[in-house]
Amino acid sequence: MNILSKGVRENALSKLLKTQQLSSEYFFEKKRGLFIGLEKVARLLRADLLV
């Protein structure tokens, strides 16, 4: 019984860690996309100011 509960606990823990890892990677990608978007906007604004 003890071995079984330990296995279940480890399985739940690994699932939790995997989902956390996936969500953090997703947020990192979103953040990177946002920064790239902001950079493009800044470039466009600078180009407008130079013209």
PDBQT receptor file of N, H, CA, C and O in Angstrom, charges set to zero:
ATOM      1  N   MET A   1       0.833  -1.206   0.000  1.00  0.00    +0.000 N 
ATOM      2  CA  MET A   1       0.000   0.000   0.000  1.00  0.00    +0.000 C 
ATOM      3  C   MET A   1       0.869   1.258   0.000  1.00  0.00    +0.000 C 
ATOM      4  O   MET A   1       0.578   2.228  -0.700  1.00  0.00    +0.000 OA
ATOM      5  N   ASN A   2       1.920   1.227   0.781  1.00  0.00    +0.000 N 
ATOM      6  H   ASN A   2       2.156   0.439   1.350  1.00  0.00    +0.000 HD
ATOM      7  CA  ASN A   2       2.808   2.382   0.887  1.00  0.00    +0.000 C 
ATOM      8  C   ASN A   2       3.522   2.643  -0.442  1.00  0.00    +0.000 C 
ATOM      9  O   ASN A   2       3.670   3.789  -0.866  1.00  0.00    +0.000 OA
ATOM     10  N   ILE A   3       3.960   1.565  -1.088  1.00  0.00    +0.000 N 
ATOM     11  H   ILE A   3       3.840   0.633  -0.744  1.00  0.00    +0.000 HD
ATOM     12  CA  ILE A   3       4.657   1.696  -2.373  1.00  0.00    +0.000 C 
ATOM     13  C   ILE A   3       3.711   2.278  -3.425  1.00  0.00    +0.000 C 
ATOM     14  O   ILE A   3       4.102   3.125  -4.228  1.00  0.00    +0.000 OA
ATOM     15  N   LEU A   4       2.460   1.809  -3.406  1.00  0.00    +0.000 N 
ATOM     16  H   LEU A   4       2.143   1.120  -2.754  1.00  0.00    +0.000 HD
ATOM     17  CA  LEU A   4       1.467   2.275  -4.372  1.00  0.00    +0.000 C 
ATOM     18  C   LEU A   4       1.203   3.774  -4.211  1.00  0.00    +0.000 C 
ATOM     19  O   LEU A   4       1.182   4.518  -5.191  1.00  0.00    +0.000 OA
ATOM     20  N   SER A   5       1.005   4.205  -2.967  1.00  0.00    +0.000 N 
ATOM     21  H   SER A   5       1.022   3.601  -2.170  1.00  0.00    +0.000 HD
ATOM     22  CA  SER A   5       0.715   5.622  -2.727  1.00  0.00    +0.000 C 
ATOM     23  C   SER A   5       1.910   6.490  -3.110  1.00  0.00    +0.000 C 
ATOM     24  O   SER A   5       1.740   7.612  -3.588  1.00  0.00    +0.000 OA
ATOM     25  N   LYS A   6       3.118   5.970  -2.899  1.00  0.00    +0.000 N 
ATOM     26  H   LYS A   6       3.256   5.059  -2.511  1.00  0.00    +0.000 HD
ATOM     27  CA  LYS A   6       4.315   6.726  -3.276  1.00  0.00    +0.000 C 
ATOM     28  C   LYS A   6       4.375   6.907  -4.796  1.00  0.00    +0.000 C 
ATOM     29  O   LYS A   6       4.707   7.984  -5.292  1.00  0.00    +0.000 OA
ATOM     30  N   GLY A   7       4.051   5.841  -5.521  1.00  0.00    +0.000 N 
ATOM     31  H   GLY A   7       3.781   4.966  -5.118  1.00  0.00    +0.000 HD
ATOM     32  CA  GLY A   7       4.051   5.907  -6.982  1.00  0.00    +0.000 C 
ATOM     33  C   GLY A   7       3.023   6.897  -7.497  1.00  0.00    +0.000 C 
ATOM     34  O   GLY A   7       3.289   7.653  -8.431  1.00  0.00    +0.000 OA
ATOM     35  N   VAL A   8       1.848   6.888  -6.883  1.00  0.00    +0.000 N 
ATOM     36  H   VAL A   8       1.632   6.274  -6.125  1.00  0.00    +0.000 HD
ATOM     37  CA  VAL A   8       0.787   7.808  -7.290  1.00  0.00    +0.000 C 
ATOM     38  C   VAL A   8       1.204   9.246  -7.016  1.00  0.00    +0.000 C 
ATOM     39  O   VAL A   8       0.969  10.142  -7.827  1.00  0.00    +0.000 OA
ATOM     40  N   ARG A   9       1.824   9.450  -5.861  1.00  0.00    +0.000 N 
ATOM     41  H   ARG A   9       2.015   8.723  -5.202  1.00  0.00    +0.000 HD
ATOM     42  CA  ARG A   9       2.264  10.797  -5.489  1.00  0.00    +0.000 C 
ATOM     43  C   ARG A   9       3.321  11.303  -6.468  1.00  0.00    +0.000 C 
ATOM     44  O   ARG A   9       3.260  12.449  -6.912  1.00  0.00    +0.000 OA
ATOM     45  N   GLU A  10       4.281  10.457  -6.800  1.00  0.00    +0.000 N 
ATOM     46  H   GLU A  10       4.331   9.526  -6.438  1.00  0.00    +0.000 HD
ATOM     47  CA  GLU A  10       5.341  10.863  -7.733  1.00  0.00    +0.000 C 
ATOM     48  C   GLU A  10       4.769  11.155  -9.116  1.00  0.00    +0.000 C 
ATOM     49  O   GLU A  10       5.203  12.082  -9.800  1.00  0.00    +0.000 OA
ATOM     50  N   ASN A  11       3.778  10.342  -9.517  1.00  0.00    +0.000 N 
ATOM     51  H   ASN A  11       3.425   9.589  -8.961  1.00  0.00    +0.000 HD
ATOM     52  CA  ASN A  11       3.148  10.539 -10.821  1.00  0.00    +0.000 C 
ATOM     53  C   ASN A  11       2.433  11.887 -10.862  1.00  0.00    +0.000 C 
ATOM     54  O   ASN A  11       2.546  12.632 -11.836  1.00  0.00    +0.000 OA
ATOM     55  N   ALA A  12       1.701  12.189  -9.802  1.00  0.00    +0.000 N 
ATOM     56  H   ALA A  12       1.609  11.585  -9.011  1.00  0.00    +0.000 HD
ATOM     57  CA  ALA A  12       0.984  13.463  -9.731  1.00  0.00    +0.000 C 
ATOM     58  C   ALA A  12       1.962  14.631  -9.729  1.00  0.00    +0.000 C 
ATOM     59  O   ALA A  12       1.718  15.659 -10.361  1.00  0.00    +0.000 OA
ATOM     60  N   LEU A  13       3.060  14.464  -9.017  1.00  0.00    +0.000 N 
ATOM     61  H   LEU A  13       3.258  13.629  -8.503  1.00  0.00    +0.000 HD
ATOM     62  CA  LEU A  13       4.071  15.516  -8.929  1.00  0.00    +0.000 C 
ATOM     63  C   LEU A  13       4.713  15.762 -10.294  1.00  0.00    +0.000 C 
ATOM     64  O   LEU A  13       4.907  16.909 -10.698  1.00  0.00    +0.000 OA
ATOM     65  N   SER A  14       5.040  14.676 -11.001  1.00  0.00    +0.000 N 
ATOM     66  H   SER A  14       4.883  13.744 -10.672  1.00  0.00    +0.000 HD
ATOM     67  CA  SER A  14       5.667  14.839 -12.317  1.00  0.00    +0.000 C 
ATOM     68  C   SER A  14       4.691  15.484 -13.302  1.00  0.00    +0.000 C 
ATOM     69  O   SER A  14       5.096  16.281 -14.148  1.00  0.00    +0.000 OA
ATOM     70  N   LYS A  15       3.401  15.136 -13.192  1.00  0.00    +0.000 N 
ATOM     71  H   LYS A  15       3.073  14.488 -12.505  1.00  0.00    +0.000 HD
ATOM     72  CA  LYS A  15       2.397  15.767 -14.061  1.00  0.00    +0.000 C 
ATOM     73  C   LYS A  15       2.310  17.256 -13.775  1.00  0.00    +0.000 C 
ATOM     74  O   LYS A  15       2.225  18.072 -14.692  1.00  0.00    +0.000 OA
ATOM     75  N   LEU A  16       2.333  17.602 -12.494  1.00  0.00    +0.000 N 
ATOM     76  H   LEU A  16       2.403  16.939 -11.749  1.00  0.00    +0.000 HD
ATOM     77  CA  LEU A  16       2.256  19.005 -12.091  1.00  0.00    +0.000 C 
ATOM     78  C   LEU A  16       3.463  19.772 -12.622  1.00  0.00    +0.000 C 
ATOM     79  O   LEU A  16       3.321  20.875 -13.150  1.00  0.00    +0.000 OA
ATOM     80  N   LEU A  17       4.647  19.185 -12.480  1.00  0.00    +0.000 N 
ATOM     81  H   LEU A  17       4.762  18.289 -12.051  1.00  0.00    +0.000 HD
ATOM     82  CA  LEU A  17       5.865  19.841 -12.960  1.00  0.00    +0.000 C 
ATOM     83  C   LEU A  17       5.832  20.013 -14.475  1.00  0.00    +0.000 C 
ATOM     84  O   LEU A  17       6.254  21.046 -14.995  1.00  0.00    +0.000 OA
ATOM     85  N   LYS A  18       5.332  19.002 -15.180  1.00  0.00    +0.000 N 
ATOM     86  H   LYS A  18       4.989  18.163 -14.758  1.00  0.00    +0.000 HD
ATOM     87  CA  LYS A  18       5.259  19.087 -16.640  1.00  0.00    +0.000 C 
ATOM     88  C   LYS A  18       4.327  20.208 -17.075  1.00  0.00    +0.000 C 
ATOM     89  O   LYS A  18       4.657  20.977 -17.978  1.00  0.00    +0.000 OA
ATOM     90  N   THR A  19       3.158  20.304 -16.433  1.00  0.00    +0.000 N 
ATOM     91  H   THR A  19       2.890  19.680 -15.700  1.00  0.00    +0.000 HD
ATOM     92  CA  THR A  19       2.214  21.353 -16.816  1.00  0.00    +0.000 C 
ATOM     93  C   THR A  19       2.781  22.727 -16.493  1.00  0.00    +0.000 C 
ATOM     94  O   THR A  19       2.588  23.673 -17.256  1.00  0.00    +0.000 OA
ATOM     95  N   GLN A  20       3.478  22.844 -15.370  1.00  0.00    +0.000 N 
ATOM     96  H   GLN A  20       3.634  22.075 -14.750  1.00  0.00    +0.000 HD
ATOM     97  CA  GLN A  20       4.091  24.127 -15.010  1.00  0.00    +0.000 C 
ATOM     98  C   GLN A  20       5.151  24.509 -16.032  1.00  0.00    +0.000 C 
ATOM     99  O   GLN A  20       5.250  25.667 -16.439  1.00  0.00    +0.000 OA
ATOM    100  N   GLN A  21       5.940  23.523 -16.442  1.00  0.00    +0.000 N 
ATOM    101  H   GLN A  21       5.859  22.582 -16.112  1.00  0.00    +0.000 HD
ATOM    102  CA  GLN A  21       6.998  23.771 -17.420  1.00  0.00    +0.000 C 
ATOM    103  C   GLN A  21       6.391  24.221 -18.748  1.00  0.00    +0.000 C 
ATOM    104  O   GLN A  21       6.875  25.165 -19.373  1.00  0.00    +0.000 OA
ATOM    105  N   LEU A  22       5.327  23.537 -19.172  1.00  0.00    +0.000 N 
ATOM    106  H   LEU A  22       4.935  22.770 -18.664  1.00  0.00    +0.000 HD
ATOM    107  CA  LEU A  22       4.673  23.890 -20.427  1.00  0.00    +0.000 C 
ATOM    108  C   LEU A  22       4.093  25.291 -20.370  1.00  0.00    +0.000 C 
ATOM    109  O   LEU A  22       4.231  26.063 -21.320  1.00  0.00    +0.000 OA
ATOM    110  N   SER A  23       3.441  25.625 -19.257  1.00  0.00    +0.000 N 
ATOM    111  H   SER A  23       3.328  24.999 -18.486  1.00  0.00    +0.000 HD
ATOM    112  CA  SER A  23       2.821  26.946 -19.153  1.00  0.00    +0.000 C 
ATOM    113  C   SER A  23       3.882  28.040 -19.115  1.00  0.00    +0.000 C 
ATOM    114  O   SER A  23       3.685  29.110 -19.692  1.00  0.00    +0.000 OA
ATOM    115  N   SER A  24       5.006  27.786 -18.441  1.00  0.00    +0.000 N 
ATOM    116  H   SER A  24       5.166  26.917 -17.972  1.00  0.00    +0.000 HD
ATOM    117  CA  SER A  24       6.049  28.813 -18.389  1.00  0.00    +0.000 C 
ATOM    118  C   SER A  24       6.685  29.007 -19.769  1.00  0.00    +0.000 C 
ATOM    119  O   SER A  24       7.016  30.128 -20.153  1.00  0.00    +0.000 OA
ATOM    120  N   GLU A  25       6.854  27.906 -20.510  1.00  0.00    +0.000 N 
ATOM    121  H   GLU A  25       6.585  26.995 -20.197  1.00  0.00    +0.000 HD
ATOM    122  CA  GLU A  25       7.382  28.023 -21.871  1.00  0.00    +0.000 C 
ATOM    123  C   GLU A  25       6.409  28.801 -22.746  1.00  0.00    +0.000 C 
ATOM    124  O   GLU A  25       6.820  29.620 -23.568  1.00  0.00    +0.000 OA
ATOM    125  N   TYR A  26       5.119  28.543 -22.566  1.00  0.00    +0.000 N 
ATOM    126  H   TYR A  26       4.785  27.877 -21.898  1.00  0.00    +0.000 HD
ATOM    127  CA  TYR A  26       4.087  29.234 -23.345  1.00  0.00    +0.000 C 
ATOM    128  C   TYR A  26       4.110  30.730 -23.056  1.00  0.00    +0.000 C 
ATOM    129  O   TYR A  26       4.044  31.550 -23.972  1.00  0.00    +0.000 OA
ATOM    130  N   PHE A  27       4.204  31.077 -21.767  1.00  0.00    +0.000 N 
ATOM    131  H   PHE A  27       4.258  30.411 -21.023  1.00  0.00    +0.000 HD
ATOM    132  CA  PHE A  27       4.235  32.490 -21.398  1.00  0.00    +0.000 C 
ATOM    133  C   PHE A  27       5.504  33.156 -21.906  1.00  0.00    +0.000 C 
ATOM    134  O   PHE A  27       5.482  34.324 -22.296  1.00  0.00    +0.000 OA
ATOM    135  N   PHE A  28       6.614  32.418 -21.903  1.00  0.00    +0.000 N 
ATOM    136  H   PHE A  28       6.632  31.470 -21.586  1.00  0.00    +0.000 HD
ATOM    137  CA  PHE A  28       7.866  32.968 -22.411  1.00  0.00    +0.000 C 
ATOM    138  C   PHE A  28       7.729  33.279 -23.899  1.00  0.00    +0.000 C 
ATOM    139  O   PHE A  28       8.159  34.335 -24.362  1.00  0.00    +0.000 OA
ATOM    140  N   GLU A  29       7.127  32.349 -24.645  1.00  0.00    +0.000 N 
ATOM    141  H   GLU A  29       6.778  31.490 -24.269  1.00  0.00    +0.000 HD
ATOM    142  CA  GLU A  29       6.916  32.567 -26.077  1.00  0.00    +0.000 C 
ATOM    143  C   GLU A  29       6.019  33.774 -26.312  1.00  0.00    +0.000 C 
ATOM    144  O   GLU A  29       6.279  34.589 -27.198  1.00  0.00    +0.000 OA
ATOM    145  N   LYS A  30       4.952  33.884 -25.505  1.00  0.00    +0.000 N 
ATOM    146  H   LYS A  30       4.741  33.222 -24.786  1.00  0.00    +0.000 HD
ATOM    147  CA  LYS A  30       4.035  35.018 -25.647  1.00  0.00    +0.000 C 
ATOM    148  C   LYS A  30       4.759  36.323 -25.371  1.00  0.00    +0.000 C 
ATOM    149  O   LYS A  30       4.591  37.305 -26.093  1.00  0.00    +0.000 OA
ATOM    150  N   LYS A  31       5.568  36.324 -24.314  1.00  0.00    +0.000 N 
ATOM    151  H   LYS A  31       5.705  35.526 -23.727  1.00  0.00    +0.000 HD
ATOM    152  CA  LYS A  31       6.302  37.530 -23.936  1.00  0.00    +0.000 C 
ATOM    153  C   LYS A  31       7.277  37.915 -25.041  1.00  0.00    +0.000 C 
ATOM    154  O   LYS A  31       7.417  39.091 -25.377  1.00  0.00    +0.000 OA
ATOM    155  N   ARG A  32       7.953  36.908 -25.604  1.00  0.00    +0.000 N 
ATOM    156  H   ARG A  32       7.839  35.953 -25.330  1.00  0.00    +0.000 HD
ATOM    157  CA  ARG A  32       8.912  37.172 -26.668  1.00  0.00    +0.000 C 
ATOM    158  C   ARG A  32       8.201  37.759 -27.883  1.00  0.00    +0.000 C 
ATOM    159  O   ARG A  32       8.705  38.689 -28.513  1.00  0.00    +0.000 OA
ATOM    160  N   GLY A  33       7.035  37.216 -28.210  1.00  0.00    +0.000 N 
ATOM    161  H   GLY A  33       6.626  36.460 -27.698  1.00  0.00    +0.000 HD
ATOM    162  CA  GLY A  33       6.248  37.737 -29.323  1.00  0.00    +0.000 C 
ATOM    163  C   GLY A  33       5.844  39.176 -29.087  1.00  0.00    +0.000 C 
ATOM    164  O   GLY A  33       5.849  39.995 -30.005  1.00  0.00    +0.000 OA
ATOM    165  N   LEU A  34       5.492  39.477 -27.843  1.00  0.00    +0.000 N 
ATOM    166  H   LEU A  34       5.487  38.811 -27.097  1.00  0.00    +0.000 HD
ATOM    167  CA  LEU A  34       5.092  40.837 -27.488  1.00  0.00    +0.000 C 
ATOM    168  C   LEU A  34       6.266  41.797 -27.653  1.00  0.00    +0.000 C 
ATOM    169  O   LEU A  34       6.109  42.899 -28.178  1.00  0.00    +0.000 OA
ATOM    170  N   PHE A  35       7.452  41.367 -27.198  1.00  0.00    +0.000 N 
ATOM    171  H   PHE A  35       7.581  40.471 -26.772  1.00  0.00    +0.000 HD
ATOM    172  CA  PHE A  35       8.630  42.227 -27.320  1.00  0.00    +0.000 C 
ATOM    173  C   PHE A  35       8.991  42.458 -28.779  1.00  0.00    +0.000 C 
ATOM    174  O   PHE A  35       9.379  43.564 -29.156  1.00  0.00    +0.000 OA
ATOM    175  N   ILE A  36       8.866  41.424 -29.600  1.00  0.00    +0.000 N 
ATOM    176  H   ILE A  36       8.551  40.526 -29.294  1.00  0.00    +0.000 HD
ATOM    177  CA  ILE A  36       9.155  41.576 -31.028  1.00  0.00    +0.000 C 
ATOM    178  C   ILE A  36       8.170  42.563 -31.646  1.00  0.00    +0.000 C 
ATOM    179  O   ILE A  36       8.549  43.394 -32.471  1.00  0.00    +0.000 OA
ATOM    180  N   GLY A  37       6.902  42.466 -31.240  1.00  0.00    +0.000 N 
ATOM    181  H   GLY A  37       6.594  41.791 -30.570  1.00  0.00    +0.000 HD
ATOM    182  CA  GLY A  37       5.879  43.393 -31.728  1.00  0.00    +0.000 C 
ATOM    183  C   GLY A  37       6.191  44.822 -31.332  1.00  0.00    +0.000 C 
ATOM    184  O   GLY A  37       6.069  45.741 -32.142  1.00  0.00    +0.000 OA
ATOM    185  N   LEU A  38       6.598  45.008 -30.073  1.00  0.00    +0.000 N 
ATOM    186  H   LEU A  38       6.697  44.262 -29.416  1.00  0.00    +0.000 HD
ATOM    187  CA  LEU A  38       6.927  46.351 -29.592  1.00  0.00    +0.000 C 
ATOM    188  C   LEU A  38       8.133  46.914 -30.328  1.00  0.00    +0.000 C 
ATOM    189  O   LEU A  38       8.192  48.104 -30.636  1.00  0.00    +0.000 OA
ATOM    190  N   GLU A  39       9.090  46.042 -30.603  1.00  0.00    +0.000 N 
ATOM    191  H   GLU A  39       9.042  45.075 -30.352  1.00  0.00    +0.000 HD
ATOM    192  CA  GLU A  39      10.289  46.472 -31.320  1.00  0.00    +0.000 C 
ATOM    193  C   GLU A  39       9.932  46.946 -32.729  1.00  0.00    +0.000 C 
ATOM    194  O   GLU A  39      10.455  47.952 -33.209  1.00  0.00    +0.000 OA
ATOM    195  N   LYS A  40       9.030  46.206 -33.387  1.00  0.00    +0.000 N 
ATOM    196  H   LYS A  40       8.605  45.388 -32.998  1.00  0.00    +0.000 HD
ATOM    197  CA  LYS A  40       8.599  46.594 -34.736  1.00  0.00    +0.000 C 
ATOM    198  C   LYS A  40       7.888  47.941 -34.708  1.00  0.00    +0.000 C 
ATOM    199  O   LYS A  40       8.116  48.786 -35.573  1.00  0.00    +0.000 OA
ATOM    200  N   VAL A  41       7.033  48.138 -33.719  1.00  0.00    +0.000 N 
ATOM    201  H   VAL A  41       6.848  47.451 -33.016  1.00  0.00    +0.000 HD
ATOM    202  CA  VAL A  41       6.309  49.408 -33.585  1.00  0.00    +0.000 C 
ATOM    203  C   VAL A  41       7.294  50.548 -33.356  1.00  0.00    +0.000 C 
ATOM    204  O   VAL A  41       7.162  51.621 -33.944  1.00  0.00    +0.000 OA
ATOM    205  N   ALA A  42       8.287  50.309 -32.494  1.00  0.00    +0.000 N 
ATOM    206  H   ALA A  42       8.394  49.437 -32.016  1.00  0.00    +0.000 HD
ATOM    207  CA  ALA A  42       9.286  51.338 -32.201  1.00  0.00    +0.000 C 
ATOM    208  C   ALA A  42      10.071  51.691 -33.464  1.00  0.00    +0.000 C 
ATOM    209  O   ALA A  42      10.377  52.859 -33.703  1.00  0.00    +0.000 OA
ATOM    210  N   ARG A  43      10.396  50.681 -34.269  1.00  0.00    +0.000 N 
ATOM    211  H   ARG A  43      10.147  49.732 -34.075  1.00  0.00    +0.000 HD
ATOM    212  CA  ARG A  43      11.117  50.929 -35.519  1.00  0.00    +0.000 C 
ATOM    213  C   ARG A  43      10.280  51.765 -36.469  1.00  0.00    +0.000 C 
ATOM    214  O   ARG A  43      10.784  52.686 -37.111  1.00  0.00    +0.000 OA
ATOM    215  N   LEU A  44       8.988  51.434 -36.554  1.00  0.00    +0.000 N 
ATOM    216  H   LEU A  44       8.578  50.686 -36.033  1.00  0.00    +0.000 HD
ATOM    217  CA  LEU A  44       8.093  52.197 -37.432  1.00  0.00    +0.000 C 
ATOM    218  C   LEU A  44       7.991  53.642 -36.972  1.00  0.00    +0.000 C 
ATOM    219  O   LEU A  44       8.003  54.563 -37.789  1.00  0.00    +0.000 OA
ATOM    220  N   LEU A  45       7.892  53.840 -35.661  1.00  0.00    +0.000 N 
ATOM    221  H   LEU A  45       7.882  53.092 -34.997  1.00  0.00    +0.000 HD
ATOM    222  CA  LEU A  45       7.799  55.199 -35.124  1.00  0.00    +0.000 C 
ATOM    223  C   LEU A  45       9.078  55.977 -35.415  1.00  0.00    +0.000 C 
ATOM    224  O   LEU A  45       9.030  57.150 -35.785  1.00  0.00    +0.000 OA
ATOM    225  N   ARG A  46      10.219  55.313 -35.246  1.00  0.00    +0.000 N 
ATOM    226  H   ARG A  46      10.257  54.360 -34.946  1.00  0.00    +0.000 HD
ATOM    227  CA  ARG A  46      11.500  55.974 -35.518  1.00  0.00    +0.000 C 
ATOM    228  C   ARG A  46      11.609  56.341 -36.992  1.00  0.00    +0.000 C 
ATOM    229  O   ARG A  46      12.086  57.421 -37.339  1.00  0.00    +0.000 OA
ATOM    230  N   ALA A  47      11.166  55.440 -37.847  1.00  0.00    +0.000 N 
ATOM    231  H   ALA A  47      10.779  54.563 -37.566  1.00  0.00    +0.000 HD
ATOM    232  CA  ALA A  47      11.202  55.708 -39.289  1.00  0.00    +0.000 C 
ATOM    233  C   ALA A  47      10.315  56.905 -39.620  1.00  0.00    +0.000 C 
ATOM    234  O   ALA A  47      10.679  57.743 -40.446  1.00  0.00    +0.000 OA
ATOM    235  N   ASP A  48       9.156  56.983 -38.976  1.00  0.00    +0.000 N 
ATOM    236  H   ASP A  48       8.860  56.303 -38.305  1.00  0.00    +0.000 HD
ATOM    237  CA  ASP A  48       8.253  58.125 -39.193  1.00  0.00    +0.000 C 
ATOM    238  C   ASP A  48       8.900  59.431 -38.745  1.00  0.00    +0.000 C 
ATOM    239  O   ASP A  48       8.756  60.461 -39.403  1.00  0.00    +0.000 OA
ATOM    240  N   LEU A  49       9.610  59.380 -37.628  1.00  0.00    +0.000 N 
ATOM    241  H   LEU A  49       9.727  58.543 -37.094  1.00  0.00    +0.000 HD
ATOM    242  CA  LEU A  49      10.244  60.590 -37.105  1.00  0.00    +0.000 C 
ATOM    243  C   LEU A  49      11.392  61.045 -38.002  1.00  0.00    +0.000 C 
ATOM    244  O   LEU A  49      11.635  62.243 -38.145  1.00  0.00    +0.000 OA
ATOM    245  N   LEU A  50      12.092  60.091 -38.601  1.00  0.00    +0.000 N 
ATOM    246  H   LEU A  50      11.894  59.118 -38.485  1.00  0.00    +0.000 HD
ATOM    247  CA  LEU A  50      13.223  60.435 -39.459  1.00  0.00    +0.000 C 
ATOM    248  C   LEU A  50      12.772  61.043 -40.780  1.00  0.00    +0.000 C 
ATOM    249  O   LEU A  50      13.463  61.890 -41.345  1.00  0.00    +0.000 OA
ATOM    250  N   VAL A  51      11.624  60.615 -41.270  1.00  0.00    +0.000 N 
ATOM    251  H   VAL A  51      11.063  59.926 -40.812  1.00  0.00    +0.000 HD
ATOM    252  CA  VAL A  51      11.148  61.098 -42.578  1.00  0.00    +0.000 C 
ATOM    253  C   VAL A  51      10.707  62.542 -42.489  1.00  0.00    +0.000 C 
ATOM    254  O   VAL A  51      10.277  63.118 -43.488  1.00  0.00    +0.000 OA
TER     255      VAL A  51
